[in-house]
């Protein structure tokens, strides 16, 4: 069984590049090897990157038992726990997905419409004309509040604020490229006290765990009454044997939703606000579309706007938040793009390289939302949320949040970039994000010709 070609670079050197310059890592190998390549061939199991839509289609359409996906990395297991959806496989994974999916779909998302708009307005209520702000800090504040309320139904108060602050600190502790080395080199995961990077992460995680367990126990004691949040839904669910979820299972699922549910969306929103203000023609078009809805638009109408939707899709295309989907490990041999890959091969469908395939996305480095209005892309051509049985369960919520937050901000404010030099994504643990320091200045919205307003902001 021949593996596809790939580099013979020593693992350590390869990993340093993957951590520090991940886009170049992928682009350089793609230039040499093309649609499929294998790394780490001298140290099995080989890791195969699948970069062509046909190969991705094969993977997304394959029978569920062809892969183990849920094994996850050690850090994911440590953070999310062994009962998290992300690390489950087989029937347990499917059952848990069936349980978790309903509140994230269709009509059920309507309950979040007003919540998202209100949280956005509240987060910007104290803004003063001319002030500058860090875009990521704002977006993280908004997405964390949304997920805390949706998942726990928590109203603002002590526990809400504590969880918000601890979760942010915990994820920031793994955020820098240096701290990301902890994820890729397990030998560095040593607790050398509260000031060591791993020690700090471990202590913050313990505090978050404590708060989650307190909330679960209190909810048990007070009863669920008619609450509609996801914690209550999980607590009232019963398996085939009539058994409720155990506390540790509840904890793992809550931690999964809280962490998967806000960092990614905050990064996507930071990019979206950046792109809209880096390219005046995009801002003009978007503001014109929003203005057509009048002063008090219905959030459901906002969510249907075609150009706004295209701006969000293009944001997720050009710099996808995860460069690959989650991992798939073959349980049986499988032929992909002409190569017969042995059982045990680790597959990474490569979102970033497919999103820059010149046949699908001409001039792929240009931010051009119109490409999404000109043609439809198949799920294996546009895959910011992965696909198949592992498709992100929060995708619809994330897109809704992106549209409503962006629209709410633009309805009330004008923005200007502080620094007009182009920016590139940087590593943020397992994901890619805009640089943390990206800042903007703010002005209240002045109702006049859009061009004139834009001139004022610069
Ligand atoms: C822009 C925001 C988001 C992006 C880019 C994103 C991306 C992804 C990706 C790429 C995967 C792996 C899919 C695969 O391997 O095929 C995934 C899985 C997952 N996502 Fe998201 N996600 C986002 C928001 C959310 C939100 C808001 C939630 C929950 C509230 C969420 C919860 C999950 C969960 C639980 C999984 C694991 C699914 C499984 O293993 O069955 N994500 N996401």
Boltz pocket constraint, residues with backbone or C-beta under 6 A from the ligand:
constraints:
  - pocket:
      binder: B
      contacts: [[A, 85], [A, 86], [A, 87], [A, 97], [A, 147], [A, 256], [A, 257], [A, 260], [A, 261], [A, 262], [A, 264], [A, 265], [A, 268], [A, 321], [A, 322], [A, 324], [A, 325], [A, 326], [A, 327], [A, 383], [A, 384], [A, 385], [A, 386], [A, 387], [A, 388], [A, 389], [A, 390], [A, 391], [A, 392], [A, 393], [A, 394], [A, 395], [A, 397], [A, 398]]
      max_distance: 6.0
